[in-house]
Amino acid sequence: MCGICGMHLQRSALADRTLLQSMNDLLSHRGPDGEGFFCDKNVGLGNRRLSIIDLATGDQPIFNEDKNVLIVYNGELYNSPELREELIQRGHKFYTHSDTEVVVHLYEEYGKQMLPKLRGMFAFAIYDRRKDELLLARDALGIKPIFFTETPNGLYFASELRVLLSLNGFSRQIDPEAFSFYLTLNYIPAPWTIWKDARRLEPGHWLLVRSGKIVDRGRFFRLNEKPFEGSLEDAVDELEETLADSVEGHLLADVPVGAFLSGGLDSSLVVAMAQKRSSSPLRTFTVTFPDVPTYDESKYARIVADELKTSHQEIAVSSKEGWQAMVETLDHLDEPFADSSLIPVSIISKVTRQHVKVALSGDGGDELFAGYNKYQGLWLAERFGAVAPLLRLTARLPISESRGSLIGERWRQVRKLSRLMVSDPVERHLQATVSQETNFQEEIVKVSHNGYVQPLPTLMRQIWDEGKSAGYTGLNLSLYSDVNFVLPYDMLHKVDIASMQHSLEVRVPFVDPLVARLAFQLPGNWKLREGQRKWILRKVAERYLPQRILQRPKGGFGIPIGEWFRKDLFDSVQERLSPKALEESGIWNASAVGQLMKEHFSFKRDRFWELWNLFVFEWWRAQWEPHW
């Protein structure tokens, strides 16, 4: 795992070695173990290394035999042993034991046609000196990010936006469409970034750069699977084998590997499969919040750890420690990101890094196998649309949505379900995906966007139509949309931000091309059956986990941030979202935001998500000083 950066300029220009050093320094948290550079004529490449495989000889950049092809690489290649053997048979000579060198020789052999062969997480830049071409590529499902900006002088790229922000002449103008995405979703999808001058490469895509300009681009991975032809029992066996093979590949390392363990189905199954393939107790880690017992899932993690005999550590975090970690994490953001589970992932990453360099995670299981509550909601909305008028009327009743009360929680669910009661399946899925209600932007934003149309409905329909063209229907169509949208731009981006902040490599065995392809061969009613989510995955888990874990209600990796909002963070919220501060920003309708705060702090209506979205944006804006 590493951080990478670089530039490919016009042929008449010279790459600036001092600038390359300063760019690379901004990525030191991603790779504290070393650095490497290549700077020649119009090309400069930089790397910060977190050494995991081949600790002695794996420094980057890595070259081919005649040093005409070189690479800087962020990620891990889990099928590198098989690919290395294939390349040796074809006459290639290796000078390291690094998985990165395998990619260099694959490029020699196949060019960019090698990309579908890669099974791993990666974002890399390959420079071909003979052609003066730079190839940028991002892994199939979007685990690792890469950002770039095009300038009159050439193209610059990096693992994080903060590097591009450091460039002279980089405009800090906000992209209005990205701003709209953020307000609706809490995150920003590719190719947008919050900055008008920067873009992020989409998952499973590549770019070719020549003379500082993008001359070609393409997509190398797409889910387009034929239906599974075997029996249900065959499918359970194949799913177990494929996932176990992925877990085994993700254990490849020359340093100790640990795992996050929440006690939920996904992380518990990953830990069980990893422990079965480990010769010593696996290090597992869980975060608890003893000040707020409703957020404490440690008992479930303890059951799994005791059953599997892992070396388990519970990390107790007080409210004060928690909101201090929140401050550190928000300070680290170079783009607004308001998925509040970023905070606990950052906390567990920080503590886990004190013990291991690599941790496995259960991310991806929900999107591939229908683990979220919303899939049940979509199922209900599709089948009971006739009661929609009554449900909408009921949802308007003035009942408190206070978090922590059973009635409040149920009432919020009624409101959410009422939003799904629409006839258009794309609109229904969109309502299940967005974090805020659709009129949120119109109410609180006062800046002019020059009449642009909100981009989310168009993008969602584009992904939906793509899934339909691949032959997916019903639940699998919803899952296709989430795997191509929510998973890379929210869940995986969150893990990259939080883990790399603390120099920890987090690996996600569910987010593997072979696991994903198999998941989309399976019919939807094998994933959601009789109201039970992840049904077929539970069939696999029955072979590894106790019934107490299989039957527990789904939890989320949450934190009591709503409690902090009303207590520890109250003064900060009041300050950053005060009428004076909002008027000075020139962005927000201060009276509308004031109404949200009044409703929330009086317990009339739960407005936490809207306020958290605004709070994070204002925190970020104060640091980076963007403009319209």
C-alpha positions in Angstrom: 0.0 0.0 0.0 1.3 3.4 -0.9 0.6 6.9 -2.1 1.5 7.9 -5.6 1.8 11.2 -7.5 3.3 12.5 -10.7 3.1 14.6 -13.8 3.3 14.0 -17.6 4.0 17.3 -19.3 4.2 18.6 -22.8 7.4 17.4 -24.5 8.9 20.8 -24.5 8.5 21.1 -20.7 10.7 19.8 -17.9 9.4 18.0 -14.8 10.3 19.9 -11.6 12.0 17.6 -9.1 11.5 20.0 -6.2 7.8 20.2 -7.0 7.6 16.4 -7.2 9.2 16.1 -3.8 6.7 18.5 -2.2 3.8 16.7 -3.8 5.1 13.4 -2.5 5.6 14.8 1.0 1.9 15.5 1.2 1.3 11.7 1.0 3.7 10.7 3.8 0.8 9.4 6.0 -0.1 6.9 3.3 3.4 5.5 3.2 5.7 6.3 6.1 8.3 3.5 5.3 10.1 5.2 2.4 9.9 7.2 -0.8 11.0 6.9 -4.4 11.2 9.1 -7.4 11.7 9.1 -11.2 12.2 12.5 -12.9 13.4 12.7 -16.5 12.6 15.3 -19.1 8.8 15.9 -19.1 7.8 13.1 -16.7 8.0 12.8 -12.9 6.7 10.0 -10.7 6.7 9.8 -6.9 5.8 7.2 -4.4 5.4 6.9 -0.6 5.7 3.3 0.6 3.9 1.4 3.3 5.9 -1.8 3.0 3.8 -5.0 3.2 5.3 -7.4 0.7 9.0 -7.8 -0.2 10.2 -5.5 2.6 13.9 -5.6 1.4 13.7 -5.0 -2.4 10.2 -3.7 -3.1 11.0 0.1 -3.2 9.4 2.0 -6.1 9.5 3.0 -8.9 10.0 -0.5 -10.2 11.4 -1.1 -13.7 11.3 -3.9 -16.3 14.6 -5.5 -17.5 15.8 -2.8 -19.8 14.3 0.0 -17.7 12.1 1.3 -20.4 8.9 0.6 -18.5 8.4 1.7 -14.9 5.6 1.9 -12.4 4.4 3.6 -9.2 1.7 1.5 -7.6 -0.8 1.9 -4.7 -2.4 -1.4 -3.6 -1.9 -5.1 -3.6 -2.2 -7.8 -6.3 -3.5 -11.0 -4.7 -3.0 -13.3 -7.7 0.6 -12.2 -8.2 2.1 -15.6 -7.5 0.2 -17.3 -10.4 0.9 -14.3 -12.7 4.6 -14.3 -11.8 4.9 -17.9 -12.7 3.2 -17.4 -16.0 5.5 -14.5 -16.8 8.6 -16.5 -15.9 7.5 -19.2 -18.2 7.3 -16.5 -20.9 10.9 -15.5 -20.3 10.6 -12.5 -18.0 13.3 -11.8 -15.4 12.5 -10.6 -11.9 14.8 -8.7 -9.6 12.3 -8.3 -6.7 9.7 -10.4 -4.9 7.2 -7.6 -5.1 3.7 -7.9 -6.6 4.3 -4.5 -8.2 7.0 -5.9 -10.5 4.5 -8.4 -11.8 2.3 -5.5 -13.1 5.4 -4.1 -15.0 6.1 -7.3 -16.8 2.4 -7.9 -17.5 2.3 -4.5 -19.2 5.4 -5.5 -21.3 3.6 -8.7 -22.4 0.0 -7.5 -22.9 -0.1 -3.7 -22.8 -3.3 -2.3 -21.2 -5.0 -5.6 -22.2 -3.4 -6.9 -19.0 -5.9 -5.0 -16.8 -8.6 -7.7 -16.6 -6.0 -10.2 -15.4 -5.4 -8.2 -12.2 -7.1 -9.5 -9.0 -6.5 -7.0 -6.3 -6.9 -3.3 -5.2 -4.8 -0.8 -7.0 -4.3 2.6 -8.5 -1.1 2.9 -10.5 0.8 4.9 -13.2 2.9 3.1 -15.7 5.3 5.1 -17.9 6.5 3.7 -21.2 9.7 5.6 -22.1 9.8 4.2 -25.6 6.4 5.7 -26.4 6.5 8.6 -24.0 3.1 7.4 -22.7 1.6 7.3 -19.2 -1.1 4.8 -18.3 -3.3 5.5 -15.3 -5.6 2.7 -14.0 -7.9 2.0 -11.1 -9.0 -1.4 -9.8 -12.2 -3.1 -11.0 -14.5 -2.1 -8.1 -13.0 1.1 -6.9 -11.1 0.2 -3.7 -8.2 2.6 -4.3 -8.6 6.2 -5.6 -6.7 8.3 -8.1 -7.3 11.9 -8.9 -6.0 14.1 -11.8 -6.0 17.6 -13.2 -5.4 18.7 -16.7 -3.5 22.0 -17.1 -2.1 23.9 -20.2 1.3 22.5 -19.2 0.3 18.9 -18.8 -1.5 16.4 -16.5 -0.8 15.9 -12.8 -2.1 13.0 -10.7 -2.1 11.8 -7.1 -3.7 9.4 -4.6 -5.3 12.4 -2.8 -6.8 15.7 -3.8 -4.6 17.6 -1.3 -1.6 17.1 -3.6 -3.4 18.7 -6.6 -4.5 21.6 -4.4 -0.8 22.4 -3.7 -0.1 23.1 -7.4 0.4 26.7 -8.4 -2.5 27.9 -10.5 -5.0 25.3 -9.2 -8.4 26.9 -9.0 -10.3 26.4 -5.8 -13.6 26.9 -7.5 -16.3 24.5 -6.4 -17.9 22.3 -9.0 -21.7 23.0 -8.6 -22.7 19.5 -9.7 -20.3 17.9 -7.2 -21.8 20.3 -4.5 -25.3 19.0 -5.4 -24.2 15.4 -5.1 -22.6 16.0 -1.7 -25.8 17.7 -0.3 -27.9 14.8 -1.5 -25.7 11.8 -0.8 -23.0 13.0 1.8 -20.3 12.0 -0.8 -19.3 12.8 -4.4 -19.2 10.1 -7.2 -16.6 9.9 -10.0 -15.7 11.5 -12.2 -16.6 14.6 -10.2 -14.7 16.0 -7.2 -15.6 19.1 -5.2 -13.1 21.0 -7.2 -14.0 22.1 -10.8 -10.4 21.6 -11.9 -9.9 18.0 -10.6 -11.4 14.7 -11.5 -11.3 11.2 -10.1 -10.9 8.1 -12.3 -13.9 5.8 -12.3 -13.5 2.2 -11.0 -12.4 -0.3 -13.6 -11.2 2.5 -15.9 -7.9 3.6 -17.5 -6.5 6.8 -19.0 -3.7 7.1 -21.6 -1.6 10.3 -21.6 0.7 11.5 -24.3 2.5 14.9 -24.4 0.6 15.9 -21.3 -2.9 15.3 -22.7 -5.4 12.5 -22.3 -5.5 10.8 -25.7 -7.5 7.7 -24.9 -9.6 6.2 -22.1 -11.6 3.1 -21.5 -13.2 0.6 -19.2 -11.8 -2.8 -18.5 -14.3 -4.3 -16.0 -18.0 -4.6 -16.2 -20.5 -6.9 -14.4 -22.3 -8.8 -17.2 -22.9 -12.3 -15.8 -24.9 -15.2 -17.1 -27.3 -16.8 -14.6 -26.0 -19.5 -12.3 -26.8 -22.9 -13.8 -26.4 -25.2 -10.8 -28.5 -26.0 -7.8 -28.8 -23.9 -4.6 -26.5 -26.4 -2.9 -24.0 -26.0 -5.7 -24.2 -22.2 -5.4 -23.6 -22.3 -1.6 -20.5 -24.5 -2.2 -19.1 -22.3 -4.9 -19.7 -19.2 -2.9 -17.9 -20.6 0.0 -15.0 -21.7 -2.2 -14.7 -18.4 -4.0 -14.9 -16.2 -0.9 -12.5 -18.5 1.0 -10.0 -18.2 -2.0 -10.3 -14.4 -1.8 -9.7 -14.4 1.9 -6.6 -16.6 1.5 -5.3 -14.2 -1.2 -5.9 -11.2 1.0 -3.7 -12.8 3.7 -0.6 -12.6 1.4 1.8 -10.3 3.3 5.3 -10.3 4.8 4.0 -8.5 8.0 1.3 -9.6 10.5 -2.3 -9.3 9.3 -5.2 -8.5 11.7 -9.0 -7.9 11.2 -11.8 -5.6 12.2 -14.5 -7.6 14.0 -17.9 -6.0 14.8 -19.7 -9.3 15.4 -21.8 -8.8 12.3 -22.2 -11.4 9.7 -19.7 -10.1 7.1 -16.7 -9.3 9.3 -17.3 -12.5 11.4 -17.3 -14.7 8.3 -14.1 -13.0 6.9 -12.4 -13.6 10.3 -13.6 -17.2 10.5 -12.2 -18.0 7.0 -9.0 -16.1 7.8 -8.5 -17.9 11.1 -9.0 -21.2 9.5 -6.1 -20.4 7.2 -3.8 -19.0 9.9 -1.3 -21.0 11.9 -1.6 -18.6 14.9 -4.5 -16.6 16.5 -5.6 -13.8 14.2 -5.5 -10.3 15.8 -9.0 -8.9 15.9 -10.2 -5.5 16.9 -13.5 -4.0 18.1 -14.5 -0.4 19.1 -16.9 0.1 22.0 -18.5 3.3 23.4 -19.2 2.6 27.1 -20.7 6.0 27.6 -23.5 5.1 25.2 -24.4 1.4 25.6 -26.8 1.4 22.7 -23.7 1.7 20.4 -21.8 -1.1 22.0 -21.7 -4.3 19.9 -18.7 -5.8 21.7 -20.6 -8.7 23.1 -21.2 -10.1 19.6 -17.6 -9.6 18.6 -16.6 -11.4 21.8 -18.8 -14.3 21.0 -17.1 -14.7 17.6 -13.6 -14.2 19.0 -14.2 -16.8 21.7 -15.7 -19.3 19.2 -12.8 -18.8 16.7 -10.1 -18.4 19.4 -8.7 -15.2 17.9 -6.4 -12.8 19.8 -9.1 -10.2 20.4 -8.8 -6.6 21.6 -11.7 -4.3 22.6 -11.0 -0.6 22.2 -13.1 1.5 24.7 -13.7 5.0 23.4 -15.1 7.7 25.7 -17.3 10.4 24.3 -14.4 12.9 24.8 -12.0 10.6 23.0 -14.6 10.1 20.3 -15.2 13.7 19.4 -11.5 14.5 19.6 -11.0 11.7 17.0 -13.8 13.3 15.0 -12.0 16.7 15.0 -8.7 15.0 13.8 -10.6 13.2 11.0 -12.5 16.3 9.8 -9.2 18.2 9.8 -7.8 15.5 7.6 -10.5 15.8 4.9 -9.5 17.4 1.6 -13.0 17.1 0.2 -16.3 17.2 2.2 -17.5 13.7 3.1 -20.4 13.3 5.6 -20.8 9.6 6.1 -20.6 9.7 9.9 -19.3 6.1 10.0 -16.0 7.6 8.8 -15.3 8.5 12.4 -15.4 5.0 14.0 -13.5 3.6 11.0 -10.8 6.2 11.7 -10.8 5.4 15.4 -10.4 1.6 14.9 -7.8 2.2 12.2 -5.7 4.3 14.5 -5.7 1.8 17.3 -5.3 -1.2 15.0 -2.2 0.4 13.4 -0.5 0.3 16.8 -0.5 -3.5 16.5 -0.5 -4.5 12.8 0.0 -2.9 9.4 -2.7 -4.8 7.6 -6.4 -5.4 8.6 -9.2 -7.3 6.9 -12.7 -5.8 6.7 -16.1 -7.1 5.8 -17.0 -4.2 3.6 -18.9 -5.1 0.4 -21.0 -7.9 1.7 -24.1 -5.7 2.1 -24.0 -4.4 -1.5 -23.3 -7.8 -3.1 -25.8 -9.9 -1.1 -28.5 -7.4 -0.1 -27.6 -6.7 3.6 -29.2 -3.2 4.0 -32.7 -2.6 5.4 -33.5 -0.5 2.3 -33.7 -3.7 0.2 -36.6 -4.9 2.4 -38.1 -1.4 2.0 -37.8 -1.6 -1.8 -39.4 -5.0 -1.7 -42.3 -3.7 0.4 -42.8 -0.6 -1.7 -43.0 -2.6 -4.9 -45.6 -5.0 -3.6 -47.7 -2.7 -1.4 -47.8 0.4 -3.5 -51.6 0.5 -3.2 -51.3 1.8 0.4 -49.0 4.6 -0.6 -51.5 7.4 -0.1 -52.4 6.3 3.4 -48.7 5.8 4.3 -47.8 9.3 3.0 -50.7 10.8 5.0 -49.7 8.9 8.2 -46.0 10.1 7.7 -47.1 13.7 8.0 -48.5 13.2 11.6 -46.6 15.4 14.1 -44.9 12.6 16.0 -41.4 13.1 17.5 -38.5 11.3 15.7 -36.2 11.5 18.6 -33.2 9.1 18.3 -33.0 6.5 21.0 -36.7 6.2 21.5 -38.4 3.1 20.0 -41.3 5.2 18.7 -39.0 7.8 17.2 -36.9 5.1 15.4 -40.1 3.4 14.1 -41.5 6.7 12.9 -38.4 7.6 11.0 -38.7 4.2 9.3 -42.3 5.0 8.3 -41.2 8.3 6.8 -38.4 6.6 4.8 -40.8 3.9 3.6 -43.3 6.6 2.5 -40.6 8.1 0.3 -40.2 4.8 -1.6 -43.9 4.6 -2.6 -43.4 5.7 -6.2 -44.2 3.8 -9.4 -40.9 4.5 -11.2 -38.3 1.9 -10.0 -35.4 4.2 -10.7 -36.9 7.0 -8.6 -37.7 4.4 -5.9 -34.1 3.3 -5.8 -32.9 6.9 -5.8 -35.1 7.7 -2.8 -33.6 4.6 -1.0 -30.1 5.8 -1.8 -30.1 9.5 -1.0 -29.3 10.7 2.5 -31.5 13.8 2.5 -35.0 14.5 1.3 -35.2 15.8 -2.2 -36.2 19.3 -1.3 -33.3 19.7 1.1 -31.1 21.6 -1.4 -33.8 24.0 -2.6 -34.6 24.9 1.0 -31.1 25.7 2.4 -28.9 26.8 -0.6 -29.1 30.3 -1.8 -26.1 30.5 -4.2 -26.9 30.5 -7.9 -25.9 27.5 -10.0 -26.7 29.3 -13.3 -29.7 27.1 -13.9 -28.0 23.7 -13.9 -30.1 20.6 -13.5 -29.4 18.3 -10.5 -27.2 15.6 -11.9 -28.1 12.7 -9.6 -31.3 11.5 -11.3 -29.6 11.4 -14.7 -26.5 9.5 -13.4 -28.7 7.1 -11.4 -30.8 6.3 -14.5 -27.7 5.9 -16.6 -26.4 3.2 -14.2 -29.8 1.6 -14.0 -30.1 1.4 -17.7 -26.6 -0.1 -17.9 -27.7 -2.8 -15.4 -30.8 -3.5 -17.4 -28.7 -3.9 -20.6 -26.6 -6.5 -18.7 -29.8 -8.5 -18.1 -30.4 -7.7 -14.4 -33.9 -7.2 -13.0 -35.5 -6.7 -9.6 -33.2 -6.9 -6.6 -30.1 -7.6 -8.7 -30.7 -4.4 -10.6 -30.8 -2.4 -7.3 -27.6 -4.2 -6.2 -25.9 -3.5 -9.5 -26.6 0.2 -9.0 -25.2 0.1 -5.4 -22.1 -1.9 -6.4 -21.3 0.7 -9.1 -22.2 3.7 -7.0 -22.6 3.5 -3.2 -19.8 0.9 -2.8 -16.9 2.8 -4.4 -17.9 6.3 -3.7 -19.1 6.0 -0.2 -18.1 2.8 1.5 -14.7 2.1 0.0 -13.7 5.8 -0.2 -14.5 6.0 3.5 -12.2 3.1 4.3 -9.4 4.6 2.2 -9.7 8.0 3.9 -9.8 6.6 7.5 -7.2 3.8 7.1 -4.6 5.8 5.1 -4.9 8.7 7.6 -3.3 6.3 10.1 -1.0 4.4 7.6 -3.0 1.2 7.9 -3.7 -1.1 4.9 -7.3 -2.3 5.0 -8.2 -5.2 2.7 -11.7 -6.1 1.6 -12.1 -9.8 0.6 -15.8 -9.4 -0.5 -14.7 -6.7 -3.0 -13.0 -9.1 -5.3 -13.8 -9.4 -9.0 -14.5 -13.2 -8.8 -16.7 -12.8 -5.7 -18.6 -10.0 -7.4 -19.1 -11.9 -10.6 -20.4 -15.0 -8.8 -22.8 -12.8 -6.7 -24.3 -11.4 -9.8 -24.9 -14.8 -11.3 -27.1 -15.7 -8.4 -30.9 -14.8 -8.5 -32.2 -12.1 -6.3 -34.5 -14.5 -4.3 -31.4 -16.3 -3.1 -30.2 -13.1 -1.5 -33.4 -11.7 -0.1 -35.8 -14.6 0.9 -38.8 -14.5 3.1 -37.7 -11.1 4.5 -34.2 -12.4 5.4 -31.3 -10.4 4.0 -28.1 -12.1 2.7 -29.9 -15.4 2.7 -27.4 -17.4 0.7 -24.4 -15.8 2.5 -26.0 -17.0 5.8 -26.0 -20.5 4.3 -22.2 -20.2 3.9 -21.8 -18.7 7.4 -23.7 -21.5 9.0 -20.6 -23.6 8.3 -18.4 -21.3 10.3 -20.4 -19.2 12.9 -22.6 -19.8 16.0 -26.4 -19.3 15.6 -26.3 -16.4 18.1 -24.4 -14.4 15.4 -26.4 -15.6 12.5 -29.7 -14.6 14.2 -28.6 -11.2 15.7 -30.3 -8.1 14.2 -28.2 -6.1 11.8 -26.2 -3.3 13.3 -24.2 -0.5 11.7 -20.7 0.7 12.3 -22.1 3.8 14.1 -21.1 6.3 16.7 -23.2 8.3 19.2 -22.6 11.5 17.2 -26.2 12.5 17.6 -25.6 12.5 21.3 -22.4 14.5 20.9 -24.3 17.0 18.8 -26.5 17.8 21.7 -23.8 17.7 24.3 -20.0 17.8 23.7 -20.3 19.3 20.2 -23.2 21.6 20.9 -21.1 24.8 21.1 -19.2 24.0 18.0 -22.4 23.3 16.0 -24.0 26.5 17.2 -20.8 28.4 16.2 -20.3 27.0 12.8 -24.0 27.0 11.9 -24.9 30.4 13.5 -26.8 32.9 11.4 -23.8 35.2 11.3 -21.4 32.4 10.0 -23.9 31.2 7.5 -24.6 34.7 6.1 -20.8 35.3 5.8 -20.4 32.1 3.8 -22.8 33.4 1.1 -23.9 29.8 0.4 -26.7 29.0 2.9 -30.2 30.3 3.6 -29.6 31.1 7.3 -33.3 31.1 8.3 -33.9 27.7 6.7 -30.9 26.2 8.5 -32.1 27.8 11.7 -35.4 26.1 11.3 -33.6 22.7 11.0 -31.7 23.4 14.2 -34.8 24.4 16.0 -36.6 21.2 15.0 -33.7 19.0 15.9 -32.7 20.5 19.3 -36.3 20.6 20.4 -36.7 16.9 19.5 -39.6 17.8 17.2 -37.9 16.1 14.2 -34.6 14.3 13.7 -32.6 16.6 11.6 -29.2 15.2 12.4 -28.2 14.0 8.9 -29.0 17.4 7.4 -27.1 19.3 10.1 -24.2 16.9 10.0 -23.9 17.4 6.2 -23.8 21.2 6.7 -21.5 21.0 9.7 -18.9 18.9 7.8 -19.0 21.2 4.8 -18.5 24.3 6.9 -15.6 22.6 8.7 -14.0 21.7 5.4 -14.7 25.1 3.9 -13.0 26.9 6.8 -9.8 24.9 6.1 -9.6 25.0 2.3 -11.3 28.4 1.5 -13.1 27.4 -1.8 -15.0 29.9 -4.0 -17.8 29.8 -6.5 
